[in-house]
Amino acid sequence: MKYKSRLIIYSIFIVISLLTFSGIIVTNGIYRYMFSNNLSSAAMIAEDTNVFINQSVGTAQSKDQTPVLYSSSAEYYAQRIASLYSVEVILYDTSFNVVGTNFANAEIIEYKAFASKVMETGKTSYILTEIDGTDHIILFSNLRTTDSVYGVCAIIKSMASAASLIEQVSEMYIYVGIVAVLFCAVIFSAVYKKMLRPITELTQYNKKIISSDVLTPPEVEYEYDDEIYQLISSSYNMANIIGEKNHALLMQNEKLEAVIATMEDAIIMLDSSGREILSNKKASALLQGRKYNEFIPRMDEILEEVFSKQKNVREEFVSDGRNYVFTVVPAPSEDGLQAVIAISDITAVKTFEAEQSKFISSVSHELKTPLTTIIGYIDLLRRRGTDDKNLTQKALDVTVSESKRLLRLVNDILNINTYSRLDFDFIFTDVDMNELLSEAVTEMNVKAEEERKYIVYNSIDLPMINGDYDRLKQVILNILDNALKYSHEEDVIKVTAAYFEETLEVTIRDYGEGIPENMQSKVFDAFYRVGDDRSRMTGGFGLGLSIVKHIIQKHNGEVEIESVPGQGTLVTVILPIKEGEYVYTTDEEEYDEAIDE
């Protein structure tokens, strides 16, 4: 069906819909209006009926005679009201029996429930029902004197006049609708033909340019500045737009090739025969002149599966001592399916996973050992009691020692969560390093005295530095804790501080076991421990110096370590002095002599 024909049909449908909608609104309005009038009329008649009957029963000698007088004359009242108002009437007594009516179906249709409800509530009520195929309004109202209710009257009003009027209006709408549809069909046909002429000409023009390499402007006359004019104008620019789009596609392809060339992953594109179509520099460096199937195991089988089942394949492999993962994805093209291979070096990830597994294994073993000892001694005390004081004291000493060891292990685990993140908060303020060192040494001396070791620091005036007081204190505490762990009884750990033109240096010197030379470069690595046996005896996961290095780097400082096995270790922390805090320079010779003493 042509577009013009569809437009005419749609327009006629809209006209018919509008006429139908307006007809429904009009007929519904007429019905509501007639209903409201009939309901008001029925209410007025019910009121008049109550007044009329009250005038008659008012002659009763007593209150008890009123219902009897009403029932005996109800038929008369019904006929009288019906003749006066041209309505149908049903009169009920207080037992809801019909005592008077001119309604032919009164014996069959007794609306006792509605009469009962009206008598019970004392409020006038109505219903809309169909009788003999015609809607009727039945209004129920109490019949009452000033003292009591003696019956109910039902006034029945027919809605036949409303139905007749609605039928006439509906017929009128049908006739008007037929005429309107025919008239609109003629008008729409003429109007749409004129409106669609430029579109028809433009369609013919577009058919020509499909089969032609040369784009010429369309010769379409149109005098209005609207959407059709814009469509025609856009056709004039079609050739330029197509050229610009082609140029943009070429540029996009060049950008895509540039992106592929700079990707960290090796990218190789193959056709359905396995011939290489495209590869980036990373792929060339990785393959080193080899074919992809020589570098990746089972590559020919995988390509056959990819092309036959058209599904992605992801596998890991080892080559040249390194771990790789490759993904093969089928890609549709004009010449059929192609395959895109992405190769990633995951050696670092595998190394991390191995270190993680090693760490978990270490945690399990380290936590299990002190717990086993603690549980063993507690079980021993439970079985043998505390009568043996030497045994009890030994059990308590071992339990306390192992509990402290367990606490150190737990603290290290908590530090993993806190310090393994590079973004934990630092609060930088002016820090008095002399105050910080004195406080840290005082705190650690409590622990040192328990182990019969000593920490010495000679307080001196030091310039301010810009840093995080708590983090820097943690640095000193960690270094001192390490020095205590690996020192001997009666050893002295010496803390010395000095400053120069731009830096402040803190050295911590112990005379303990020292660190082998081949291990000194690794002591700042997370989870690295100098000798598992020695670390197991002291507890910890090798996080202390890793944390120290990270915090000092955040302060733009450095940390250095020198150690001789059997002679001890010297740790130097170098921090920049706050700008404007320079007073004088420590004599380097005196400083070196203080460290060596």
N, C-alpha and C positions, 0 to 999 in steps of 0.2 A: 504494500500500500504506500502511495506517495505521501510525502511530508505534508503537502497541502491538504490532502484528504483527511489525514489524521488531525490536522489543526481544526478543520471544519467539524469533524466528529467530536473532538474534545470541547469545542466552543458550544455546540448544540447540547452536549451532555451537561455543561455548566449551566446553560439557560434552563434546561429541564430541571436540574437540581435546585436552582434558585426558585423556580415557580413552585416546585413541590414543597420546598422548605417554607416559602411564604404562605402557601395554601394551608400547610399544617399549623402554622402560627395563627392564621386568621380563623380557621375552624375551631382551633383550641380556644381562642379568645372568645369566640361566639358562644361556645359551649359553657365556658366558665362564667360568662356574663349571664346567660340564661339560668344556669344553675344557681348563681347568687341571688337572682331575682326570685326564683321559685322558692328557694330556702327562706328568704325574708318573708315572702307571702305566706308560706306555711306557718312560720313562727307567729305572724300576726293573726292568722286564722285560729291557731291554737290558743292564743291569748283571748280572742273573742269568744271561743268555745267555752273557756273556763269562766268568763264573765257571764255568758248566757246561762250556763247550767247553774252557776251559783245563785243567780236571781230566782231560779225555780226551786232549788233545794233549800233556799234560805227560809222557806215557809214551814220547814219541819219544826215540830214542837220541841224536840230535844236533839242533842248531838248524835245519839244512837240511831235516830230515825233518818239521818241524812243519807247513809249508804243505801237504805231500803228504798227511799224515795227516788234516789239516783238510778238504781238498778231497774226499778219499775218503769221509769220514763226514758231510759237510755236509748231505746230504739227510736223514739220520737226525736230525741236530741240529735241523733246521728242523721236522720233523714232531713231534719230542719237545717243543720249546718251544711250538709251536702247540697241542698237545693239553693241555699243562700250564696255559697262560694264556689259551686261547681267543682267540688273535690270529693274524694272518697274518704270516709271516716270510719275508724274502728275505736269503740269505747270498751275499756277493760275495767272490771271492778278490782278490789284490793286483792282478790285471789287470782287475778290475771285471767279471768274468764271473759269471753267476748259477750257483752251485755247489749251492744247495739252497734249496727254497721250498715252501710250501703254497699260494701265491698263484696263482690260476688265470690271471691276466693277466701273469704275470711275464715270459713270453717276448715279450709285446707292449710292455709299459711297463717299461722298464729305466731306473732313475733313476741312470744311471752318473755324470752330472755332479755330483749331490749326494754320491754315495759318494766320488767323486774329491776333492771339496772337503773332506770330513770326514777322509779319509786324509791330505790335504795339510796341513790346519791342526791335526789332532789333537784337534779340539773336536767335541763332540756337536752335531748340527744337526737341525732338523725342518722339514717343510713341511706346509701344509694344502691339500689338493687334493680334487677331486670325482671319485669313482670309482663308475660305474654309478648316477649321480644322487644319491649320498650323500657328504657330507663325510667325509674320512678324514685322520687325523694319521699321517704317516710320519716316524719318528724314526730317524736314522742315527747309528751309533756304531761306533768302531773295535773290532776284535777283536785283542787283543794279549797277549803274554806280557810278562814283565818286561824282555825283551831286544828284542823286535821286534813289528811289526804284521803279521798274516798274513791279515787280511780285514776286511770291513765287514758289519755286520748292519743290516737295516732292519726295524723293528717297526711294523706297520700296525694302527692302532686306529680303529674305526669310530665316527662321531658320530651314528649312527642313533638312539640312545636320547635324545640331546639334541634332535634334530629332532622326535621323537615327543612329548617333553614340551612343547616350544615350541608344537607344533600344538594340543595339548590346552589349554594356557593361552590361546592365541589364540581358540579357540572359546568358552572361558569368558568372555573379555572381550567378544566379540561379543554373546553372550546378555545379559550384564550391561549392555552399552551400550544395547541396544534397550529394555530395561526402564527404564534410567535416563532415556533421552530421553523416553519416553512419560510417565514420572512427572514429570519436570521441566516438560514442556509444560503439564501440567495445573496444577502449582503456579505456574509463571510467569504463566500466563493469569490466575489468580485474584489474584495479588499485584500484577501490573502494572495490572490494572483498578482496584484500590483506590488505587494510587500515582498514577495518571494522572487520577483524577477531578477534583482541583482544577485541574489544567492544562487539562482539557477545559472546565470552567466558565469559567476565565479567558479561554480562546480565544473563547468565545461573547460574553463581556463586551467584548473588544477589537473584535469585529465590530460590536457595537452603537455603540461610541463613534466608529467611522469615519463612520457615517451620521448622527451626532447632534452638534449644536453644544454640548450640555450634557454635562459629564463628571460622572458620579455614581460613588461608590465601589463597587467590585465586591462582591457578596455571596457570598463564597466562604469556607466553613468549613474550617479546617485547624489541627490541634492541635500540630504539630511545628515546632520552631524550626530550620529547615534552609534549603537553597537555594530550595525551592518556596515556603516562607513568605516569604523575601526577595523573590521574584518577585511574590507577591501584594501585599506591602507597597509595593513600588515602583509598582504599578498605582494604589494609593491616591493617590500623589503625582504621578501623571502629568499631571494638569491644571495643577498649579502649575509643574511642570518645563517643560511646553510653553510656558506663559506667560513663564517666566524666559528660555527660549531665544529666544522671539520678541523679548523686550526686549533681550537680548544682541545679537541680529542687528541690531536698529535702532541700538544703540550702536556696533557695529562699522562699520556703514555710515557713521555720522557721523564716526567716527575716520578711515575711509578717505577721506572727502571732505575732512577737515581735512589729512590728509597730502598729498593731491593739490593742495590749495590752497596749501600751503607749499613745494611742490617747485620746484627751480631750473629744471627743464625745463617748457616749456609743454605742457599736456595737453589734448587735445580728443577727445571721444567722439562718434561719429556713428552714426546708424542706417543701414539698408541703402539708404535713399533719399537719404542725404547730409545729413540734417537733424541739426543739432547738439543733442546730448542733455546734454552736460556739458562744462565747461571750467573751468580754474583761473584765478587772478588773473594768473599769468605769461602765459597765453595771451591774456587780454584786453589786457594792457599791450603785448604784442608785436603783436597784430593792429591795435590802435588803431582799432577800428570797422570794419575791413575783414573780408570773408569769408575763410575759410581758403584757398579756391581762388584768391583774388586775391593772397594773400601767397605761396603755394607754387606754383611752376610745375607744370603738367601734373597737378594734384591730382585732377581728375575722371577722367582716364585711369587713374591709379594706383589710385583707389578701385574702379573697375570691375574691374581686374585682381585686387585683393585679395579682393573679394567673389566673383568667378567662380572663381578658382583656390585661394582660401583659403590664401594664403602671405604671409609677411612681406615687406615692401619697405623698403629703406633707401637713401636718396639724399641728396646734398649739393646746396645751392643758395645763391645770393647774393641778398640783398635789403637794400635801404637801405644798401648799402656794407659789409655785414657778412656773415660766413660762417655758414651754419646747416647742420645735418644733421637729417633727420626720419626717423622709423621708424613705419610703419603696420603694426599687428598685428590680424588678425581675432579677434574674441571672440564666442563663442556666447552667446545670451540666449534668454529665453522667446519673444521676438517674432522670432527669427531671428538672423542674423549682425549684429554691430556692428563698428565699426572704431575702434581707439584710436590716436591720432596723438600722438607725443612729439617735440617740437622742441627741439633743443639749440643754443646759441650756441657755435660752435667757432672764433670769430675769434682768440681767444688761442692756440689750438692751431695754427692756420694761420700765425699770426705767428711762433710758435716754430719751426715747420717751415721757414719762410722764413729765419729767422735761422740755423737749423742748417745749411741748405743753403749760405747765404752763408759761414758759418764753415768748412765743409768745403772750399768753393771757395777760400777764403782760405788755408787750411792747405796745400792742394795747390800753390797758386801760390807761397806763401812758402817752402815747403820745396824746391820745384823750382829757384828762382832761385839760392840759394847752391850747391846741388849741381851745377847746370849750370856755374857759374863754376869751382868746384873741379875738376870733371872736365876742363873746357877747359884749365886751366893745367897739370894733371897730364899731359894728353895732349900739350900743347905741349912740356913738359920731356922726355917720352918720345921725341918725334920729333926735337927739336933738341938734346937732351942738356943738360948743365950746364956746358959750356965758357964760355958767355956769363954772367959773374957777375952783371951788372946784370939780365939777363933772369931768371936763377935767383932772385936776391934778390926781384925784383918778384913772381915767381910764388909764392914762399914767403910773402911778406907778404900777398898777396891770399888765398892758401889759408888762412893762419892767421886773417885777418880774417873770411873767409866761414865758416870752421869755428866761430869764436866766435859768429857770428851764428846759425849753425845750432844751436849748443848752447843759445842763449837761446830759440830757437823750441821746441826739444824740451822745455826746462824749463817753458815756458809750457803746453805740451800736458799735461805731467805734473801741473802745478798745476790744470789743468781737472779732472782726475780726483780730485784731493785736496780742492780748495776749493769745487767746485760742489755738494758735499753739505753740507747744513745740519747734519749730525749728526757731523762729524769731532770727534775727542776733544780736549778742553782739559784741561790739568792745572794747576789754580790753586794757586799758592804765593805767599809773600812775595817781591816783585820789587824789587830796588834799581835804579831807573831810571837813576841816574848810571852805575852799572857797566854796564848794558845799552847805554846810549848810547855810552859810551867804547869798548866792545868792537865795536859795529856800525861806528862811525866809523873805528876802526883797520883793520878788515877792508876797508871800502870805499875807504880811502885807497890801498891797494895798487893797486886798479884805477884810481883817480883819477890817481895819479902816472904810470901808463902813458899816460894820455890828456892829461897835462900840465894837470891840474885839481887843485883843492885843497878839502878838507873841513875846516872849523874847528869845534871844540867846546871850550868852556871848562868843565872839570869843576867841579861844585858839589855840595854836599850836598843830597839830595832825600829826601823822605819815602817810606816803603814804599807800594807799591800791591799789591792782590790781583789776580794775573793769571797768565797762562801765559807764561813767560819766552821760550820758543822762538817762540811765535806773535807776541808783541810785537816781538821782534827782527826777525822777518820783515817786520813793518810798517815799521820804520825802514829796513831794507835795501831794500825795494821803493821807498819814497819817495826814498831817496838814489840808487838806480839810475836812476829817472826823471829826477832832477835832473842826474845825470851825462850822461845821454843827450842832453839838450836844452840843455846848457851849452856855452859856447865855450872854446877853449883859454885857459889862464891865468885862467879864472874861479875865484872862490871861492864855495863853498857853505857857508852858515853854519847851524849847529845850535845852538839856544838852548832852555833849559829853565827853567821857573819853576813855582811852586805858590802857590795862594791858599787860602782857607778850606776848601774841599771838593774842589778839583780840582788836577790837575797838568797843565801844558801843555808840549808840545814843538813847536817850530816849526822848519821846514827851509826855508831861503830860498835860491833860486838866481837868477841874473841872465841866464838863457838866453832862449830864443825866446818863452816865454810861451804862453798859450792864448787863442784868440779868445773874446770874451765870450759869443757864442751857443753855444759848445761846452762852457763850464765846468760847466753843470748835468748833462752827460751823461758826464763823465770817470769817474764811479764805476760806470757800467753795464758789465756783463761784455761783453767783445769789442769795446767801443767804442774807437776810436783817433782821435786828433786828427790828421787828415790822413794818408791812406793812403801817400802818397809818403814823408813823414817817418818813419812807422812802419816802412815797408819797409826804409829805410836803417838803422834801429836794431834791427830785429827785434822780435818779440812779437806778441801777439794782443789786447792791451788788457785783460789780466787783472790787472795789478799793483794798480791803485787799487781795483778791485772786491774783490780779496782783502783789501786794507787796510781798506776800509769794513766788510766782514763781520766781520773779527777784532775791530775796535774796538767794533762793536755788541755782540759777545759779551761784551765787558768793560764794558758799560753806558756806553760813552764816545761821543765824537763826533769826526768828522774834517771839517775845513773847508778850502776852497781859494780863494785869491785870486790873480788873475793879470792882468798887463797885457802885451799882445803887444809883443814887442821889449824888455821891461824885466825879465821874469822871473816867477817863481811863488813864492807863499808857501803852504805846507801846514801846518796846525795840527792837532795831535792832542791831544784833551782826555780825560783819564782821571780817574775818581774816586779820591781818596786813601783808603787803608785807614783804617778807623775807629780813632781813638786815636793816629794818627800826626801830628797837627797840631802844629807847633812855632811857626812864625811865618809871616807873610804877605809874599810878595815885593812890593816897591813897584811898582805898576803902571806908573808913569811911567818908572822905570828900565828895566823890562822892555820897554816899547814902544820906548824909545830904543835898547836893545840889539838889537832886531829890525831897526830902521830903519838901524842903522849899516852 
